[in-house]
Amino acid sequence: MIIDCAHYQDGRRQEEGAVSLEEAAARCGQGGFVWLGLFEPAPAELAEVPNMPPSLEAALDNLKRSHEFLLKGDVFTEDLVETWIDYKMSKEVSQTRLRPHPYEFALYYDA
């Protein structure tokens, strides 16, 4: 069961009480993130929760769009985050695209 759902922005909870999952997700367009408290969730409830990004590239794309939380407290700079994303894209994502995936070997070359 979902025991709590909240929208956080700038490090602070935006409402006192719980909000619906749909309402919290809609507010993410304003920035921030959704915190979801689950207790022994049913399969139907888990189906409503977004999964992890399917790839490093998707995760980096998400980070590029929403990384304001990393800039709070002057721990990371905008330049550092952008440089790190560019590095990961050029040294890992792009390099992976140039090589066959192990599953492709199993599909096409396995005897």
C-alpha positions, 0 to 999 in steps of 0.5 A: 500500500502507498503510505505517503506521497509527496512532492519535494522542491528545493529540498523541502516538502511542498505540502503538509499531507499526502498528495495523489501519485498523479498530482505529485507526478504532475507537479514534477514538471515544476521541478523537484522530485516525488517521494513515494512511501510504500508498505508491502505494495500490491503488484498493481501499485508497483505497476504505477511506479516508474522504473529505472531508466532503461539505459545509461543514455536515458539516465544521462538524458534525464540528468541533463534535463533535471540536475538542479538538485545537484547545484544546491549548496554549491557542491557541484557546479553547472560546468562540472555536471555538464562536463561529467555528462559529456564525458559519460556520453563520449567515453561510455555511451558512444563507445558502447554503440560501436561494439556488439552487445553480448546478447547479439553474439548469443543471437547470431553467433551461438551454435 
